[in-house]
Amino acid sequence: MLLQEQKVSQVWAKVIGIDVSEVDADTNFFDLGGTSLMLIELVDELNTALGIETDILTLLEFPTIEDFVSQWNARHSGAAS
């Protein structure tokens, strides 16, 4: 798992209330026990913990960590670090 994926998995585990070892990069957020209401908290936690700006629609469109990180990197590949 990439470093970014590890960071995102830690946030997902915290929000869902599961151990991070239960989170795989290719598992759907909802299959892990996540709910639509948890997405609100997830957006806030991701934005705060990772210093990014994401939204609920993006998480619905990319519901696995692997897909979410991949799309985020693609959208921000030209941004300054």
Gaussian input, Z-matrix of N, CA and C with variables (Angstrom, degrees):
# hf/3-21g

backbone

0 1
 N
 C     1     B1
 C     2     B2     1     A1
 N     3     B3     2     A2     1     D1
 C     4     B4     3     A3     2     D2
 C     5     B5     4     A4     3     D3
 N     6     B6     5     A5     4     D4
 C     7     B7     6     A6     5     D5
 C     8     B8     7     A7     6     D6
 N     9     B9     8     A8     7     D7
 C    10    B10     9     A9     8     D8
 C    11    B11    10    A10     9     D9
 N    12    B12    11    A11    10    D10
 C    13    B13    12    A12    11    D11
 C    14    B14    13    A13    12    D12
 N    15    B15    14    A14    13    D13
 C    16    B16    15    A15    14    D14
 C    17    B17    16    A16    15    D15
 N    18    B18    17    A17    16    D16
 C    19    B19    18    A18    17    D17
 C    20    B20    19    A19    18    D18
 N    21    B21    20    A20    19    D19
 C    22    B22    21    A21    20    D20
 C    23    B23    22    A22    21    D21
 N    24    B24    23    A23    22    D22
 C    25    B25    24    A24    23    D23
 C    26    B26    25    A25    24    D24
 N    27    B27    26    A26    25    D25
 C    28    B28    27    A27    26    D26
 C    29    B29    28    A28    27    D27
 N    30    B30    29    A29    28    D28
 C    31    B31    30    A30    29    D29
 C    32    B32    31    A31    30    D30
 N    33    B33    32    A32    31    D31
 C    34    B34    33    A33    32    D32
 C    35    B35    34    A34    33    D33
 N    36    B36    35    A35    34    D34
 C    37    B37    36    A36    35    D35
 C    38    B38    37    A37    36    D36
 N    39    B39    38    A38    37    D37
 C    40    B40    39    A39    38    D38
 C    41    B41    40    A40    39    D39
 N    42    B42    41    A41    40    D40
 C    43    B43    42    A42    41    D41
 C    44    B44    43    A43    42    D42
 N    45    B45    44    A44    43    D43
 C    46    B46    45    A45    44    D44
 C    47    B47    46    A46    45    D45
 N    48    B48    47    A47    46    D46
 C    49    B49    48    A48    47    D47
 C    50    B50    49    A49    48    D48
 N    51    B51    50    A50    49    D49
 C    52    B52    51    A51    50    D50
 C    53    B53    52    A52    51    D51
 N    54    B54    53    A53    52    D52
 C    55    B55    54    A54    53    D53
 C    56    B56    55    A55    54    D54
 N    57    B57    56    A56    55    D55
 C    58    B58    57    A57    56    D56
 C    59    B59    58    A58    57    D57
 N    60    B60    59    A59    58    D58
 C    61    B61    60    A60    59    D59
 C    62    B62    61    A61    60    D60
 N    63    B63    62    A62    61    D61
 C    64    B64    63    A63    62    D62
 C    65    B65    64    A64    63    D63
 N    66    B66    65    A65    64    D64
 C    67    B67    66    A66    65    D65
 C    68    B68    67    A67    66    D66
 N    69    B69    68    A68    67    D67
 C    70    B70    69    A69    68    D68
 C    71    B71    70    A70    69    D69
 N    72    B72    71    A71    70    D70
 C    73    B73    72    A72    71    D71
 C    74    B74    73    A73    72    D72
 N    75    B75    74    A74    73    D73
 C    76    B76    75    A75    74    D74
 C    77    B77    76    A76    75    D75
 N    78    B78    77    A77    76    D76
 C    79    B79    78    A78    77    D77
 C    80    B80    79    A79    78    D78
 N    81    B81    80    A80    79    D79
 C    82    B82    81    A81    80    D80
 C    83    B83    82    A82    81    D81
 N    84    B84    83    A83    82    D82
 C    85    B85    84    A84    83    D83
 C    86    B86    85    A85    84    D84
 N    87    B87    86    A86    85    D85
 C    88    B88    87    A87    86    D86
 C    89    B89    88    A88    87    D87
 N    90    B90    89    A89    88    D88
 C    91    B91    90    A90    89    D89
 C    92    B92    91    A91    90    D90
 N    93    B93    92    A92    91    D91
 C    94    B94    93    A93    92    D92
 C    95    B95    94    A94    93    D93
 N    96    B96    95    A95    94    D94
 C    97    B97    96    A96    95    D95
 C    98    B98    97    A97    96    D96
 N    99    B99    98    A98    97    D97
 C   100   B100    99    A99    98    D98
 C   101   B101   100   A100    99    D99
 N   102   B102   101   A101   100   D100
 C   103   B103   102   A102   101   D101
 C   104   B104   103   A103   102   D102
 N   105   B105   104   A104   103   D103
 C   106   B106   105   A105   104   D104
 C   107   B107   106   A106   105   D105
 N   108   B108   107   A107   106   D106
 C   109   B109   108   A108   107   D107
 C   110   B110   109   A109   108   D108
 N   111   B111   110   A110   109   D109
 C   112   B112   111   A111   110   D110
 C   113   B113   112   A112   111   D111
 N   114   B114   113   A113   112   D112
 C   115   B115   114   A114   113   D113
 C   116   B116   115   A115   114   D114
 N   117   B117   116   A116   115   D115
 C   118   B118   117   A117   116   D116
 C   119   B119   118   A118   117   D117
 N   120   B120   119   A119   118   D118
 C   121   B121   120   A120   119   D119
 C   122   B122   121   A121   120   D120
 N   123   B123   122   A122   121   D121
 C   124   B124   123   A123   122   D122
 C   125   B125   124   A124   123   D123
 N   126   B126   125   A125   124   D124
 C   127   B127   126   A126   125   D125
 C   128   B128   127   A127   126   D126
 N   129   B129   128   A128   127   D127
 C   130   B130   129   A129   128   D128
 C   131   B131   130   A130   129   D129
 N   132   B132   131   A131   130   D130
 C   133   B133   132   A132   131   D131
 C   134   B134   133   A133   132   D132
 N   135   B135   134   A134   133   D133
 C   136   B136   135   A135   134   D134
 C   137   B137   136   A136   135   D135
 N   138   B138   137   A137   136   D136
 C   139   B139   138   A138   137   D137
 C   140   B140   139   A139   138   D138
 N   141   B141   140   A140   139   D139
 C   142   B142   141   A141   140   D140
 C   143   B143   142   A142   141   D141
 N   144   B144   143   A143   142   D142
 C   145   B145   144   A144   143   D143
 C   146   B146   145   A145   144   D144
 N   147   B147   146   A146   145   D145
 C   148   B148   147   A147   146   D146
 C   149   B149   148   A148   147   D147
 N   150   B150   149   A149   148   D148
 C   151   B151   150   A150   149   D149
 C   152   B152   151   A151   150   D150
 N   153   B153   152   A152   151   D151
 C   154   B154   153   A153   152   D152
 C   155   B155   154   A154   153   D153
 N   156   B156   155   A155   154   D154
 C   157   B157   156   A156   155   D155
 C   158   B158   157   A157   156   D156
 N   159   B159   158   A158   157   D157
 C   160   B160   159   A159   158   D158
 C   161   B161   160   A160   159   D159
 N   162   B162   161   A161   160   D160
 C   163   B163   162   A162   161   D161
 C   164   B164   163   A163   162   D162
 N   165   B165   164   A164   163   D163
 C   166   B166   165   A165   164   D164
 C   167   B167   166   A166   165   D165
 N   168   B168   167   A167   166   D166
 C   169   B169   168   A168   167   D167
 C   170   B170   169   A169   168   D168
 N   171   B171   170   A170   169   D169
 C   172   B172   171   A171   170   D170
 C   173   B173   172   A172   171   D171
 N   174   B174   173   A173   172   D172
 C   175   B175   174   A174   173   D173
 C   176   B176   175   A175   174   D174
 N   177   B177   176   A176   175   D175
 C   178   B178   177   A177   176   D176
 C   179   B179   178   A178   177   D177
 N   180   B180   179   A179   178   D178
 C   181   B181   180   A180   179   D179
 C   182   B182   181   A181   180   D180
 N   183   B183   182   A182   181   D181
 C   184   B184   183   A183   182   D182
 C   185   B185   184   A184   183   D183
 N   186   B186   185   A185   184   D184
 C   187   B187   186   A186   185   D185
 C   188   B188   187   A187   186   D186
 N   189   B189   188   A188   187   D187
 C   190   B190   189   A189   188   D188
 C   191   B191   190   A190   189   D189
 N   192   B192   191   A191   190   D190
 C   193   B193   192   A192   191   D191
 C   194   B194   193   A193   192   D192
 N   195   B195   194   A194   193   D193
 C   196   B196   195   A195   194   D194
 C   197   B197   196   A196   195   D195
 N   198   B198   197   A197   196   D196
 C   199   B199   198   A198   197   D197
 C   200   B200   199   A199   198   D198
 N   201   B201   200   A200   199   D199
 C   202   B202   201   A201   200   D200
 C   203   B203   202   A202   201   D201
 N   204   B204   203   A203   202   D202
 C   205   B205   204   A204   203   D203
 C   206   B206   205   A205   204   D204
 N   207   B207   206   A206   205   D205
 C   208   B208   207   A207   206   D206
 C   209   B209   208   A208   207   D207
 N   210   B210   209   A209   208   D208
 C   211   B211   210   A210   209   D209
 C   212   B212   211   A211   210   D210
 N   213   B213   212   A212   211   D211
 C   214   B214   213   A213   212   D212
 C   215   B215   214   A214   213   D213
 N   216   B216   215   A215   214   D214
 C   217   B217   216   A216   215   D215
 C   218   B218   217   A217   216   D216
 N   219   B219   218   A218   217   D217
 C   220   B220   219   A219   218   D218
 C   221   B221   220   A220   219   D219
 N   222   B222   221   A221   220   D220
 C   223   B223   222   A222   221   D221
 C   224   B224   223   A223   222   D222
 N   225   B225   224   A224   223   D223
 C   226   B226   225   A225   224   D224
 C   227   B227   226   A226   225   D225
 N   228   B228   227   A227   226   D226
 C   229   B229   228   A228   227   D227
 C   230   B230   229   A229   228   D228
 N   231   B231   230   A230   229   D229
 C   232   B232   231   A231   230   D230
 C   233   B233   232   A232   231   D231
 N   234   B234   233   A233   232   D232
 C   235   B235   234   A234   233   D233
 C   236   B236   235   A235   234   D234
 N   237   B237   236   A236   235   D235
 C   238   B238   237   A237   236   D236
 C   239   B239   238   A238   237   D237
 N   240   B240   239   A239   238   D238
 C   241   B241   240   A240   239   D239
 C   242   B242   241   A241   240   D240

   B1=1.4535
   B2=1.5317
   B3=1.3143
   B4=1.4580
   B5=1.5272
   B6=1.3370
   B7=1.4590
   B8=1.5249
   B9=1.3296
   B10=1.4677
   B11=1.5235
   B12=1.3063
   B13=1.4613
   B14=1.5219
   B15=1.3245
   B16=1.4598
   B17=1.5213
   B18=1.3282
   B19=1.4652
   B20=1.5237
   B21=1.3228
   B22=1.4662
   B23=1.5285
   B24=1.3296
   B25=1.4680
   B26=1.5224
   B27=1.3281
   B28=1.4633
   B29=1.5219
   B30=1.3212
   B31=1.4655
   B32=1.5284
   B33=1.3332
   B34=1.4673
   B35=1.5281
   B36=1.3289
   B37=1.4634
   B38=1.5238
   B39=1.3118
   B40=1.4675
   B41=1.5261
   B42=1.3157
   B43=1.4688
   B44=1.5300
   B45=1.3259
   B46=1.4643
   B47=1.5296
   B48=1.3372
   B49=1.4573
   B50=1.5154
   B51=1.3360
   B52=1.4601
   B53=1.5240
   B54=1.3192
   B55=1.4548
   B56=1.5234
   B57=1.3220
   B58=1.4660
   B59=1.5297
   B60=1.3199
   B61=1.4692
   B62=1.5312
   B63=1.3263
   B64=1.4629
   B65=1.5277
   B66=1.3283
   B67=1.4627
   B68=1.5227
   B69=1.3242
   B70=1.4596
   B71=1.5208
   B72=1.3122
   B73=1.4644
   B74=1.5217
   B75=1.3301
   B76=1.4641
   B77=1.5311
   B78=1.3295
   B79=1.4576
   B80=1.5245
   B81=1.3117
   B82=1.4519
   B83=1.5309
   B84=1.3360
   B85=1.4644
   B86=1.5284
   B87=1.3063
   B88=1.4596
   B89=1.5257
   B90=1.3269
   B91=1.4622
   B92=1.5249
   B93=1.3267
   B94=1.4615
   B95=1.5270
   B96=1.3274
   B97=1.4627
   B98=1.5129
   B99=1.3300
   B100=1.4570
   B101=1.5197
   B102=1.3275
   B103=1.4616
   B104=1.5219
   B105=1.3188
   B106=1.4640
   B107=1.5239
   B108=1.3187
   B109=1.4643
   B110=1.5287
   B111=1.3173
   B112=1.4664
   B113=1.5221
   B114=1.3330
   B115=1.4665
   B116=1.5268
   B117=1.3183
   B118=1.4680
   B119=1.5234
   B120=1.3270
   B121=1.4623
   B122=1.5230
   B123=1.3282
   B124=1.4613
   B125=1.5221
   B126=1.3141
   B127=1.4684
   B128=1.5242
   B129=1.3223
   B130=1.4629
   B131=1.5263
   B132=1.3212
   B133=1.4679
   B134=1.5297
   B135=1.3252
   B136=1.4680
   B137=1.5230
   B138=1.3192
   B139=1.4614
   B140=1.5235
   B141=1.3265
   B142=1.4639
   B143=1.5292
   B144=1.3182
   B145=1.4664
   B146=1.5219
   B147=1.3333
   B148=1.4597
   B149=1.5201
   B150=1.3192
   B151=1.4582
   B152=1.5167
   B153=1.3292
   B154=1.4594
   B155=1.5195
   B156=1.3150
   B157=1.4567
   B158=1.5183
   B159=1.3145
   B160=1.4580
   B161=1.5120
   B162=1.3151
   B163=1.4599
   B164=1.5241
   B165=1.3107
   B166=1.4588
   B167=1.5258
   B168=1.3172
   B169=1.4665
   B170=1.5251
   B171=1.3255
   B172=1.4636
   B173=1.5245
   B174=1.3278
   B175=1.4622
   B176=1.5298
   B177=1.3078
   B178=1.4652
   B179=1.5267
   B180=1.3214
   B181=1.4626
   B182=1.5294
   B183=1.3253
   B184=1.4718
   B185=1.5325
   B186=1.3457
   B187=1.4643
   B188=1.5292
   B189=1.3381
   B190=1.4641
   B191=1.5252
   B192=1.2995
   B193=1.4643
   B194=1.5217
   B195=1.3082
   B196=1.4646
   B197=1.5296
   B198=1.3209
   B199=1.4665
   B200=1.5254
   B201=1.3333
   B202=1.4609
   B203=1.5277
   B204=1.3267
   B205=1.4668
   B206=1.5243
   B207=1.3132
   B208=1.4575
   B209=1.5256
   B210=1.3303
   B211=1.4665
   B212=1.5121
   B213=1.3338
   B214=1.4610
   B215=1.5321
   B216=1.3220
   B217=1.4659
   B218=1.5209
   B219=1.3280
   B220=1.4676
   B221=1.5252
   B222=1.3162
   B223=1.4703
   B224=1.5215
   B225=1.3250
   B226=1.4628
   B227=1.5238
   B228=1.3167
   B229=1.4680
   B230=1.5219
   B231=1.3130
   B232=1.4591
   B233=1.5103
   B234=1.3438
   B235=1.4680
   B236=1.5223
   B237=1.3091
   B238=1.4678
   B239=1.5130
   B240=1.3255
   B241=1.4572
   B242=1.4975
   A1=108.33
   A2=116.29
   A3=121.75
   A4=110.81
   A5=116.54
   A6=120.79
   A7=111.34
   A8=117.19
   A9=120.22
   A10=110.69
   A11=116.72
   A12=120.71
   A13=110.54
   A14=117.40
   A15=121.00
   A16=110.92
   A17=116.59
   A18=120.32
   A19=111.06
   A20=116.08
   A21=120.28
   A22=109.87
   A23=117.64
   A24=120.25
   A25=111.18
   A26=117.73
   A27=120.78
   A28=111.09
   A29=116.25
   A30=120.73
   A31=109.78
   A32=117.09
   A33=120.37
   A34=110.33
   A35=116.77
   A36=120.98
   A37=110.61
   A38=116.74
   A39=121.39
   A40=110.59
   A41=116.71
   A42=121.16
   A43=111.25
   A44=117.10
   A45=120.97
   A46=111.21
   A47=116.21
   A48=120.34
   A49=112.90
   A50=115.43
   A51=120.90
   A52=109.00
   A53=116.07
   A54=120.54
   A55=109.12
   A56=115.91
   A57=120.78
   A58=111.74
   A59=117.51
   A60=120.49
   A61=112.45
   A62=117.42
   A63=121.75
   A64=112.66
   A65=116.37
   A66=121.30
   A67=110.01
   A68=116.07
   A69=122.29
   A70=108.48
   A71=116.65
   A72=121.52
   A73=112.89
   A74=116.94
   A75=119.20
   A76=113.81
   A77=117.35
   A78=120.92
   A79=110.35
   A80=115.53
   A81=122.51
   A82=110.43
   A83=116.42
   A84=123.32
   A85=111.20
   A86=117.03
   A87=121.45
   A88=112.04
   A89=117.67
   A90=121.33
   A91=111.72
   A92=116.90
   A93=121.63
   A94=112.03
   A95=116.24
   A96=120.06
   A97=113.26
   A98=116.56
   A99=120.57
   A100=111.07
   A101=115.95
   A102=121.91
   A103=109.58
   A104=115.19
   A105=118.98
   A106=110.94
   A107=118.11
   A108=120.43
   A109=111.38
   A110=116.51
   A111=120.37
   A112=111.61
   A113=117.06
   A114=120.20
   A115=111.56
   A116=116.88
   A117=120.56
   A118=109.62
   A119=116.11
   A120=120.60
   A121=110.98
   A122=116.65
   A123=120.68
   A124=111.29
   A125=117.09
   A126=120.97
   A127=109.82
   A128=116.53
   A129=120.90
   A130=111.24
   A131=116.47
   A132=120.97
   A133=111.89
   A134=117.38
   A135=120.37
   A136=110.96
   A137=116.38
   A138=120.30
   A139=111.26
   A140=116.72
   A141=121.17
   A142=111.77
   A143=116.71
   A144=121.39
   A145=113.19
   A146=116.52
   A147=119.96
   A148=113.49
   A149=117.17
   A150=119.96
   A151=112.71
   A152=115.79
   A153=120.44
   A154=109.40
   A155=116.00
   A156=121.10
   A157=108.01
   A158=115.48
   A159=120.69
   A160=108.30
   A161=116.56
   A162=120.15
   A163=110.32
   A164=114.97
   A165=121.14
   A166=111.83
   A167=117.03
   A168=119.63
   A169=111.89
   A170=116.72
   A171=120.32
   A172=110.61
   A173=116.36
   A174=119.70
   A175=111.88
   A176=117.32
   A177=120.26
   A178=111.01
   A179=115.86
   A180=120.64
   A181=112.05
   A182=116.12
   A183=122.28
   A184=108.80
   A185=118.01
   A186=121.49
   A187=116.38
   A188=117.62
   A189=119.19
   A190=108.00
   A191=116.40
   A192=120.53
   A193=110.18
   A194=116.06
   A195=121.14
   A196=111.06
   A197=116.74
   A198=120.70
   A199=111.88
   A200=116.55
   A201=120.67
   A202=110.74
   A203=117.08
   A204=121.26
   A205=110.42
   A206=117.23
   A207=121.32
   A208=111.58
   A209=117.37
   A210=119.77
   A211=110.99
   A212=117.52
   A213=120.17
   A214=109.55
   A215=117.03
   A216=120.75
   A217=111.33
   A218=117.09
   A219=120.99
   A220=111.23
   A221=116.88
   A222=120.97
   A223=112.58
   A224=116.25
   A225=120.10
   A226=113.27
   A227=117.36
   A228=120.80
   A229=112.68
   A230=118.04
   A231=121.25
   A232=113.78
   A233=117.29
   A234=120.98
   A235=110.64
   A236=115.13
   A237=120.60
   A238=109.60
   A239=116.82
   A240=120.73
   A241=110.95
   D1=132.89
   D2=177.94
   D3=-65.21
   D4=158.02
   D5=-179.73
   D6=-57.06
   D7=-43.91
   D8=178.63
   D9=-62.08
   D10=-40.12
   D11=178.63
   D12=-64.89
   D13=-37.31
   D14=177.85
   D15=-64.22
   D16=-42.35
   D17=178.93
   D18=-63.99
   D19=-43.91
   D20=179.22
   D21=-65.06
   D22=-40.24
   D23=-179.63
   D24=-63.38
   D25=-35.02
   D26=176.93
   D27=-63.89
   D28=-40.85
   D29=178.71
   D30=-66.96
   D31=-45.34
   D32=179.26
   D33=-58.08
   D34=-47.14
   D35=-178.73
   D36=-59.88
   D37=-42.96
   D38=179.51
   D39=-60.96
   D40=-47.91
   D41=-176.99
   D42=-66.25
   D43=-42.99
   D44=-177.93
   D45=-76.13
   D46=-28.33
   D47=-179.05
   D48=87.16
   D49=37.14
   D50=177.94
   D51=-124.31
   D52=168.12
   D53=176.55
   D54=-74.31
   D55=141.71
   D56=-178.12
   D57=-59.52
   D58=-25.50
   D59=178.70
   D60=-66.42
   D61=-16.68
   D62=178.70
   D63=-84.81
   D64=-7.06
   D65=-174.78
   D66=-99.31
   D67=119.22
   D68=174.49
   D69=-107.29
   D70=149.91
   D71=-176.75
   D72=-61.94
   D73=-25.03
   D74=-176.73
   D75=-104.95
   D76=12.53
   D77=178.78
   D78=-94.54
   D79=134.81
   D80=-179.90
   D81=-66.34
   D82=137.97
   D83=178.79
   D84=-50.68
   D85=-43.74
   D86=-176.71
   D87=-72.57
   D88=-30.16
   D89=176.32
   D90=-69.49
   D91=-21.46
   D92=177.98
   D93=-84.22
   D94=-5.19
   D95=-179.17
   D96=109.35
   D97=1.87
   D98=177.97
   D99=-68.15
   D100=151.02
   D101=178.58
   D102=-123.99
   D103=168.06
   D104=178.95
   D105=-62.53
   D106=-34.40
   D107=177.65
   D108=-67.93
   D109=-33.70
   D110=177.92
   D111=-66.65
   D112=-24.24
   D113=179.02
   D114=-59.92
   D115=-34.59
   D116=178.85
   D117=-61.32
   D118=-48.15
   D119=177.95
   D120=-66.20
   D121=-38.37
   D122=-179.25
   D123=-61.79
   D124=-43.76
   D125=178.20
   D126=-58.52
   D127=-47.84
   D128=-179.26
   D129=-62.07
   D130=-45.37
   D131=-179.32
   D132=-64.97
   D133=-43.16
   D134=178.78
   D135=-63.66
   D136=-45.70
   D137=-179.38
   D138=-61.51
   D139=-40.87
   D140=-178.83
   D141=-74.54
   D142=-51.46
   D143=-174.44
   D144=-68.16
   D145=-34.97
   D146=-174.70
   D147=-106.60
   D148=-5.58
   D149=-179.57
   D150=65.53
   D151=36.72
   D152=-179.92
   D153=-117.18
   D154=173.33
   D155=173.34
   D156=-123.91
   D157=107.75
   D158=176.39
   D159=-127.30
   D160=177.52
   D161=-178.81
   D162=-146.62
   D163=171.97
   D164=-177.09
   D165=-61.19
   D166=-41.93
   D167=-178.73
   D168=-60.21
   D169=-39.60
   D170=178.33
   D171=-63.47
   D172=-42.77
   D173=179.61
   D174=-67.35
   D175=-33.41
   D176=175.94
   D177=-68.97
   D178=-37.02
   D179=-179.72
   D180=-74.35
   D181=-32.33
   D182=-178.41
   D183=-126.09
   D184=76.48
   D185=-171.02
   D186=-83.63
   D187=5.12
   D188=173.19
   D189=-111.45
   D190=154.43
   D191=-179.84
   D192=-61.76
   D193=-44.01
   D194=-179.32
   D195=-57.65
   D196=-48.43
   D197=-179.75
   D198=-68.36
   D199=-40.64
   D200=-179.75
   D201=-61.72
   D202=-50.09
   D203=-179.17
   D204=-64.30
   D205=-41.29
   D206=179.80
   D207=-61.21
   D208=-47.19
   D209=179.73
   D210=-67.67
   D211=-36.98
   D212=-179.35
   D213=-65.39
   D214=-43.76
   D215=177.44
   D216=-62.38
   D217=-40.52
   D218=179.52
   D219=-64.17
   D220=-40.59
   D221=-179.64
   D222=-70.77
   D223=-27.91
   D224=-174.00
   D225=-115.71
   D226=19.37
   D227=-176.34
   D228=-63.34
   D229=-25.90
   D230=179.49
   D231=-96.00
   D232=-2.03
   D233=-177.51
   D234=-77.09
   D235=151.18
   D236=178.36
   D237=-71.75
   D238=143.43
   D239=179.94
   D240=-90.18

